[in-house]
Amino acid sequence: MSILSELNALFETANIPVETGVFSGVPPDEYLVLTPLTDNFTVFGDNKPLADINEVRVSLFSKKNYLQRKNQLVRMLLQADFVITDQPTAGM
């Protein structure tokens, strides 16, 4: 299963629309956009890849106060054993 399909399945349980790359159509009041960043074999041994490392930016767009939803999504990602490598602060 690819990281994008795993994230789509995970966020589907949060009842929030998800798109890859850019939101097509008229965006709702709250939605996620997944942007693939990297796909590489940084972990290897004996000249063979041991792990496929994928990175995806998850962008939350909300017309409401986003903090509660952001915290919910962070908890969901951590409980599903995703690694969060960066979390920008508000206002950036």
DSSP file (Angstrom, degrees, kcal/mol; ACC not computed):
  #  RESIDUE AA STRUCTURE BP1 BP2  ACC     N-H-->O    O-->H-N    N-H-->O    O-->H-N    TCO  KAPPA ALPHA  PHI   PSI    X-CA   Y-CA   Z-CA
    1    1 A M              0   0    0      0, 0.0     2,-0.1     0, 0.0     0, 0.0   0.000 360.0 360.0 360.0 136.0    0.0    0.0    0.0
    2    2 A S     >  -     0   0    0      1,-0.1     4,-2.3     4,-0.0     5,-0.2  -0.385 360.0-114.1 -79.4 159.8    1.4    3.4   -0.9
    3    3 A I  H  > S+     0   0    0      1,-0.2     4,-2.7     2,-0.2     5,-0.2   0.870 116.5  54.9 -61.3 -36.7    1.7    6.2    1.7
    4    4 A L  H  > S+     0   0    0      1,-0.2     4,-2.5     2,-0.2    -1,-0.2   0.914 109.6  45.3 -65.6 -41.5   -0.9    8.3   -0.2
    5    5 A S  H  > S+     0   0    0      2,-0.2     4,-2.3     1,-0.2    -1,-0.2   0.875 113.0  51.6 -69.7 -34.9   -3.5    5.5    0.0
    6    6 A E  H  X S+     0   0    0     -4,-2.3     4,-2.3     2,-0.2    -2,-0.2   0.929 112.6  45.2 -64.0 -44.6   -2.6    4.9    3.7
    7    7 A L  H  X S+     0   0    0     -4,-2.7     4,-3.0     2,-0.2     5,-0.3   0.901 111.5  52.3 -67.0 -40.6   -3.1    8.6    4.5
    8    8 A N  H  X S+     0   0    0     -4,-2.5     4,-1.6     1,-0.2    -1,-0.2   0.930 111.8  46.6 -59.3 -45.2   -6.3    8.8    2.5
    9    9 A A  H  X S+     0   0    0     -4,-2.3     4,-0.8     2,-0.2    -2,-0.2   0.903 114.4  47.8 -63.8 -41.5   -7.7    5.8    4.4
   10   10 A L  H >< S+     0   0    0     -4,-2.3     3,-0.8     1,-0.2     4,-0.4   0.942 114.2  44.4 -65.0 -48.3   -6.6    7.2    7.7
   11   11 A F  H ><>S+     0   0    0     -4,-3.0     5,-1.0     1,-0.2     3,-0.9   0.718  99.8  70.7 -73.7 -19.9   -8.0   10.7    7.1
   12   12 A E  H ><5S+     0   0    0     -4,-1.6     3,-1.3    -5,-0.3    -1,-0.2   0.858  93.9  57.2 -60.8 -34.1  -11.3    9.3    5.7
   13   13 A T  T <<5S+     0   0    0     -3,-0.8    -1,-0.2    -4,-0.8    -2,-0.2   0.711  99.8  58.6 -69.9 -19.4  -12.1    8.2    9.3
   14   14 A A  T < 5S-     0   0    0     -3,-0.9    -1,-0.3    -4,-0.4    -2,-0.2   0.461 109.3-126.2 -87.2  -1.6  -11.7   11.9   10.4
   15   15 A N  T < 5 +     0   0    0     -3,-1.3    -3,-0.2    -4,-0.3    -2,-0.1   0.930  65.3 130.8  57.1  50.1  -14.5   12.8    7.9
   16   16 A I      < -     0   0    0     -5,-1.0    -1,-0.2    15,-0.0    -2,-0.2  -0.999  62.2-110.9-133.2 131.9  -12.4   15.5    6.2
   17   17 A P        -     0   0    0      0, 0.0    15,-2.7     0, 0.0     2,-0.4  -0.322  34.5-162.1 -62.6 141.2  -12.1   15.7    2.4
   18   18 A V  E     +a   32   0A   0     13,-0.2     2,-0.3    15,-0.0    15,-0.2  -0.984  12.2 176.5-129.3 136.5   -8.6   14.9    1.0
   19   19 A E  E     -a   33   0A   0     13,-1.8    15,-3.0    -2,-0.4     2,-0.5  -0.922  26.5-125.3-130.6 159.4   -7.0   15.7   -2.3
   20   20 A T  E    S-a   34   0A   0     -2,-0.3     2,-1.6     2,-0.3    15,-0.2  -0.928  83.8 -13.5-107.6 127.8   -3.5   15.1   -3.7
   21   21 A G  S    S+     0   0    0     13,-2.9     2,-0.3    -2,-0.5    12,-0.1  -0.480 132.9   4.7  87.4 -67.7   -1.5   18.1   -5.0
   22   22 A V  S    S-     0   0    0     -2,-1.6     2,-0.5    12,-0.0    -2,-0.3  -0.991  79.7-104.6-150.1 147.3   -4.3   20.6   -5.3
   23   23 A F        -     0   0    0     -2,-0.3     2,-0.3    -4,-0.1    10,-0.1  -0.643  38.0-148.1 -78.5 122.0   -8.0   20.7   -4.3
   24   24 A S        +     0   0    0     -2,-0.5     2,-0.1     2,-0.1    -1,-0.0  -0.670  57.5   4.6 -91.2 144.9  -10.1   20.3   -7.4
   25   25 A G  S    S-     0   0    0     -2,-0.3    -2,-0.0     2,-0.1     0, 0.0  -0.375 118.4 -19.0  83.2-164.8  -13.5   22.0   -7.6
   26   26 A V  S    S-     0   0    0     -2,-0.1    -2,-0.1     1,-0.0     0, 0.0  -0.689  75.2-129.5 -80.1 119.0  -15.0   24.3   -5.1
   27   27 A P        -     0   0    0      0, 0.0     4,-0.1     0, 0.0    -2,-0.1  -0.421  16.8-128.5 -72.7 143.5  -13.2   23.7   -1.8
   28   28 A P        -     0   0    0      0, 0.0     3,-0.1     0, 0.0     0, 0.0  -0.153  36.6 -90.4 -75.5-178.9  -15.2   23.0    1.4
   29   29 A D  S    S+     0   0    0      1,-0.2    34,-1.9    33,-0.1     2,-0.3   0.728 114.3  24.2 -66.9 -22.1  -14.7   25.0    4.6
   30   30 A E  E    S+ B   0  62A   0     32,-0.2     2,-0.3    33,-0.1    32,-0.2  -0.981  75.7 140.8-148.0 131.2  -12.2   22.4    5.8
   31   31 A Y  E     - B   0  61A   0     30,-2.4    30,-2.9    -2,-0.3     2,-0.4  -0.984  36.2-123.0-161.9 166.4  -10.0   20.0    3.8
   32   32 A L  E     -aB  18  60A   0    -15,-2.7   -13,-1.8    -2,-0.3     2,-0.4  -0.900  12.3-159.5-116.5 146.1   -6.6   18.4    3.5
   33   33 A V  E     -aB  19  59A   0     26,-2.2    26,-2.7    -2,-0.4     2,-0.5  -0.996   8.9-154.1-123.8 126.3   -4.1   18.5    0.6
   34   34 A L  E     -aB  20  58A   0    -15,-3.0   -13,-2.9    -2,-0.4    24,-0.2  -0.872   9.8-171.5 -99.8 127.4   -1.4   15.8    0.4
   35   35 A T  E     - B   0  57A   0     22,-2.5    22,-2.9    -2,-0.5     2,-0.1  -0.948  19.5-136.0-121.4 109.6    1.8   16.8   -1.5
   36   36 A P  E     + B   0  56A   0      0, 0.0    20,-0.3     0, 0.0     3,-0.1  -0.431  28.4 172.1 -62.8 134.7    4.3   14.0   -2.1
   37   37 A L  E     +     0   0A   0     18,-3.2     2,-0.3     1,-0.4    19,-0.2   0.802  54.1   0.5-110.9 -56.7    7.8   15.2   -1.4
   38   38 A T  E     - B   0  55A   0     17,-1.0    17,-2.4     2,-0.0    -1,-0.4  -0.949  41.2-174.5-138.9 157.6   10.4   12.4   -1.6
   39   39 A D  E     + B   0  54A   0     -2,-0.3     2,-0.3    15,-0.2    15,-0.2  -0.812  36.2 139.1-149.6 103.0   10.5    8.7   -2.2
   40   40 A N  E     - B   0  53A   0     13,-2.6    13,-3.1    -2,-0.3     2,-0.6  -0.899  56.6-118.1-146.3 172.2   14.0    7.2   -1.7
   41   41 A F  E     +     0   0A   0     -2,-0.3    11,-0.1    11,-0.2    13,-0.0  -0.645  45.6 149.9-110.8  70.4   16.0    4.3   -0.3
   42   42 A T  E     +     0   0A   0     -2,-0.6     2,-0.6     9,-0.1    -1,-0.2   0.689  62.9  66.0 -78.0 -16.9   18.1    6.0    2.4
   43   43 A V  E    S+ B   0  51A   0      8,-0.7     7,-2.7    -3,-0.2     8,-1.4  -0.924  71.3 142.2-106.9 116.0   18.2    2.7    4.4
   44   44 A F  E     - B   0  49A   0     -2,-0.6     2,-0.3     5,-0.3    -2,-0.0  -0.966  27.1-172.1-149.4 163.0   20.2    0.0    2.6
   45   45 A G  E >  S+ B   0  48A   0      3,-2.4     3,-1.6    -2,-0.3    -2,-0.0  -0.971  73.6  13.8-156.5 146.5   22.6   -2.8    3.2
   46   46 A D  T 3  S-     0   0    0     -2,-0.3    -1,-0.1     1,-0.3     0, 0.0   0.864 129.5 -63.2  52.2  38.9   24.6   -5.1    0.9
   47   47 A N  T 3  S+     0   0    0      1,-0.2    -1,-0.3    -3,-0.0    -3,-0.0   0.721 116.4 108.8  60.9  24.1   23.9   -2.7   -1.9
   48   48 A K  E <  S-B   45   0A   0     -3,-1.6    -3,-2.4     0, 0.0    -1,-0.2  -0.987  75.4-108.9-130.0 141.2   20.1   -3.4   -1.6
   49   49 A P  E     -B   44   0A   0      0, 0.0    -5,-0.3     0, 0.0     3,-0.1  -0.459  27.8-177.8 -68.1 136.3   17.4   -1.2   -0.3
   50   50 A L  E     +     0   0A   0     -7,-2.7     2,-0.3     1,-0.3    -6,-0.2   0.645  69.9  20.9-103.9 -23.4   16.0   -2.3    3.0
   51   51 A A  E     -B   43   0A   0     -8,-1.4     2,-0.7     2,-0.0    -8,-0.7  -0.991  64.6-138.5-149.9 138.2   13.3    0.4    3.4
   52   52 A D  E     -     0   0A   0     -2,-0.3     2,-0.5   -11,-0.1   -11,-0.2  -0.875  25.5-155.9 -95.8 112.2   11.4    2.7    1.0
   53   53 A I  E     -B   40   0A   0    -13,-3.1   -13,-2.6    -2,-0.7     2,-0.4  -0.811  12.7-175.4 -96.7 123.2   11.2    6.1    2.8
   54   54 A N  E     -B   39   0A   0     -2,-0.5     2,-0.4   -15,-0.2   -15,-0.2  -0.937   7.7-163.4-118.7 139.7    8.3    8.3    1.6
   55   55 A E  E     +B   38   0A   0    -17,-2.4   -18,-3.2    -2,-0.4   -17,-1.0  -0.982   9.0 178.6-123.8 136.9    7.6   11.9    2.7
   56   56 A V  E     -B   36   0A   0     -2,-0.4     2,-0.5   -20,-0.3    -2,-0.0  -1.000  24.0-135.7-136.2 135.2    4.4   13.7    2.3
   57   57 A R  E     -B   35   0A   0    -22,-2.9   -22,-2.5    -2,-0.4     2,-0.6  -0.806  17.4-156.3 -87.9 128.7    3.3   17.2    3.3
   58   58 A V  E     -B   34   0A   0     -2,-0.5     2,-0.5   -24,-0.2   -24,-0.2  -0.932  10.4-168.0-107.0 114.0   -0.1   17.3    4.9
   59   59 A S  E     -B   33   0A   0    -26,-2.7   -26,-2.2    -2,-0.6     2,-0.5  -0.907   5.6-156.6-108.4 124.9   -1.7   20.7    4.6
   60   60 A L  E     -B   32   0A   0     -2,-0.5     2,-0.5   -28,-0.2   -28,-0.2  -0.872   7.3-170.2-101.1 126.2   -4.8   21.5    6.5
   61   61 A F  E     +B   31   0A   0    -30,-2.9   -30,-2.4    -2,-0.5     2,-0.3  -0.972  16.3 161.4-115.9 128.7   -7.0   24.3    5.3
   62   62 A S  E     -B   30   0A   0     -2,-0.5   -32,-0.2   -32,-0.2     4,-0.2  -0.994  40.3-155.3-150.4 138.5   -9.8   25.5    7.5
   63   63 A K  S    S+     0   0    0    -34,-1.9     2,-0.1    -2,-0.3   -33,-0.1   0.537  88.0  62.0 -85.6  -8.7  -12.1   28.6    7.8
   64   64 A K  S    S-     0   0    0    -35,-0.3     2,-0.6     1,-0.1    -2,-0.1  -0.345 116.2 -60.2-100.8-174.6  -12.5   27.8   11.5
   65   65 A N        -     0   0    0      1,-0.2     4,-0.5    -2,-0.1     3,-0.4  -0.625  51.9-163.0 -68.2 116.0  -10.0   27.6   14.3
   66   66 A Y     >  +     0   0    0     -2,-0.6     4,-3.0     1,-0.2     5,-0.2   0.606  66.1  88.0 -81.8 -13.1   -7.7   24.9   13.0
   67   67 A L  H  > S+     0   0    0      1,-0.2     4,-2.5     2,-0.2     5,-0.2   0.879  88.0  47.5 -60.7 -43.6   -5.9   24.0   16.2
   68   68 A Q  H  > S+     0   0    0     -3,-0.4     4,-1.9     2,-0.2    -1,-0.2   0.929 116.1  45.0 -63.7 -44.1   -8.3   21.4   17.5
   69   69 A R  H  > S+     0   0    0     -4,-0.5     4,-2.5     2,-0.2    -2,-0.2   0.904 112.0  52.6 -65.9 -41.3   -8.4   19.6   14.1
   70   70 A K  H  X S+     0   0    0     -4,-3.0     4,-2.5     1,-0.2    -2,-0.2   0.929 109.6  48.7 -60.0 -45.7   -4.6   19.8   13.7
   71   71 A N  H  X S+     0   0    0     -4,-2.5     4,-2.2    -5,-0.2    -1,-0.2   0.885 110.4  51.8 -61.9 -39.1   -4.2   18.2   17.1
   72   72 A Q  H  X S+     0   0    0     -4,-1.9     4,-2.3     2,-0.2    -1,-0.2   0.923 111.2  47.0 -62.1 -44.6   -6.7   15.4   16.2
   73   73 A L  H  X S+     0   0    0     -4,-2.5     4,-2.5     2,-0.2    -2,-0.2   0.886 110.3  52.3 -67.3 -39.0   -4.8   14.7   12.9
   74   74 A V  H  X S+     0   0    0     -4,-2.5     4,-2.5     2,-0.2     5,-0.2   0.931 110.5  48.2 -61.7 -45.4   -1.4   14.6   14.7
   75   75 A R  H  X S+     0   0    0     -4,-2.2     4,-2.6     1,-0.2    -2,-0.2   0.914 111.4  50.7 -60.7 -42.9   -2.8   12.1   17.2
   76   76 A M  H  X S+     0   0    0     -4,-2.3     4,-1.5     2,-0.2    -2,-0.2   0.919 111.0  48.2 -61.6 -44.1   -4.2   10.0   14.4
   77   77 A L  H  <>S+     0   0    0     -4,-2.5     5,-2.7     1,-0.2    -2,-0.2   0.924 113.5  46.4 -63.3 -44.9   -0.9   10.0   12.6
   78   78 A L  H ><5S+     0   0    0     -4,-2.5     3,-1.5     1,-0.2    -2,-0.2   0.896 111.1  51.7 -66.0 -40.2    1.1    9.0   15.6
   79   79 A Q  H 3<5S+     0   0    0     -4,-2.6    -1,-0.2     1,-0.3    -2,-0.2   0.792 107.7  53.5 -65.8 -27.1   -1.3    6.3   16.6
   80   80 A A  T 3<5S-     0   0    0     -4,-1.5    -1,-0.3    -5,-0.2    -2,-0.2   0.275 121.6-110.1 -90.0  10.5   -1.0    4.9   13.1
   81   81 A D  T < 5 +     0   0    0     -3,-1.5     2,-0.3     1,-0.2    -3,-0.2   0.766  66.1 149.6  67.1  29.5    2.8    4.8   13.5
   82   82 A F      < -     0   0    0     -5,-2.7     2,-0.5    -6,-0.2    -1,-0.2  -0.664  45.2-127.2 -84.0 150.5    3.6    7.6   11.0
   83   83 A V        -     0   0    0     -2,-0.3     2,-0.6     2,-0.0    -5,-0.0  -0.877  14.5-152.4 -98.9 127.5    6.7    9.7   11.8
   84   84 A I        +     0   0    0     -2,-0.5     3,-0.1     1,-0.1   -10,-0.0  -0.898  17.3 175.5-100.8 116.7    6.2   13.4   11.9
   85   85 A T        +     0   0    0     -2,-0.6     2,-0.3     1,-0.3    -1,-0.1   0.662  64.2  16.5 -97.7 -18.1    9.4   15.2   10.9
   86   86 A D        -     0   0    0      2,-0.0    -1,-0.3     0, 0.0     0, 0.0  -0.985  50.4-175.2-156.2 142.7    8.3   18.8   10.9
   87   87 A Q        -     0   0    0     -2,-0.3    -3,-0.0    -3,-0.1     0, 0.0  -0.837  23.7-142.7-141.9 101.0    5.4   20.8   12.2
   88   88 A P        -     0   0    0      0, 0.0     2,-0.1     0, 0.0     3,-0.1  -0.225  21.2-115.9 -63.9 153.2    5.3   24.5   11.3
   89   89 A T    >   -     0   0    0      1,-0.2     3,-1.2     2,-0.0     0, 0.0  -0.432  42.4 -80.0 -83.4 163.5    4.1   27.0   13.8
   90   90 A A  T 3  S+     0   0    0      1,-0.2    -1,-0.2    -2,-0.1     0, 0.0  -0.264 112.3  30.3 -62.0 147.4    1.0   29.1   13.3
   91   91 A G  T 3         0   0    0     -3,-0.1    -1,-0.2     1,-0.1    -2,-0.0   0.423 360.0 360.0  86.4  -1.0    1.2   32.1   11.1
   92   92 A M    <         0   0    0     -3,-1.2    -2,-0.1     0, 0.0    -1,-0.1   0.465 360.0 360.0 -86.2 360.0    3.9   30.8    8.8
